[in-house]
Amino acid sequence: MSPDTRTPGSVRSAAEVNERIRALWLRAGGTLSAQERSEYELLVVEWAEAVRGQIIEAA
């Protein structure tokens, strides 16, 4: 498992996840391999959950 993938129960801020997404794209040089695409998809889901959590928390 890649160190950039989410471990169950981990909680990262949307900003932290966004930085990981940006770093992934930089490492990949703008073209994702199948493994990187899978990692990217997991990160995007985690980012969306973090944003939702921040919105709920703010309300």
C-alpha positions in Angstrom: 0.0 0.0 0.0 1.3 3.5 -0.9 2.0 5.8 2.1 -0.3 8.4 0.4 -3.4 6.3 0.6 -5.8 6.7 3.4 -5.7 4.4 6.4 -9.0 3.6 8.0 -9.8 6.0 10.8 -7.3 8.6 9.7 -8.5 12.2 9.6 -6.7 14.8 7.5 -7.8 18.3 6.7 -9.0 19.2 3.2 -5.9 21.3 2.8 -3.6 18.5 3.7 -5.3 16.1 1.3 -5.2 18.8 -1.4 -1.5 19.1 -1.0 -1.1 15.3 -1.4 -3.1 15.5 -4.6 -0.9 18.3 -5.9 2.2 16.4 -5.0 0.9 13.3 -6.7 0.3 15.3 -10.0 3.8 16.8 -9.7 5.5 13.4 -9.2 3.5 12.0 -12.1 4.4 14.8 -14.4 0.8 15.4 -15.4 0.1 11.8 -16.6 -1.1 9.3 -14.0 -0.4 5.6 -14.2 -3.1 3.1 -13.3 -1.8 2.9 -9.7 -1.5 6.7 -9.5 -5.0 7.0 -10.8 -6.3 4.7 -8.1 -4.4 6.7 -5.5 -5.8 10.0 -6.9 -9.4 8.7 -6.8 -9.0 7.7 -3.1 -7.5 11.1 -2.3 -10.3 12.9 -4.1 -12.9 11.0 -2.1 -11.0 11.7 1.1 -10.8 15.4 0.1 -14.6 15.6 -0.5 -15.3 13.9 2.9 -13.0 16.4 4.6 -14.7 19.4 2.9 -18.1 18.0 3.9 -16.9 17.6 7.4 -15.7 21.2 7.6 -19.0 22.4 6.3 -21.0 20.4 8.8 -18.6 21.6 11.6 -19.1 25.2 10.6 -22.9 24.9 10.6 
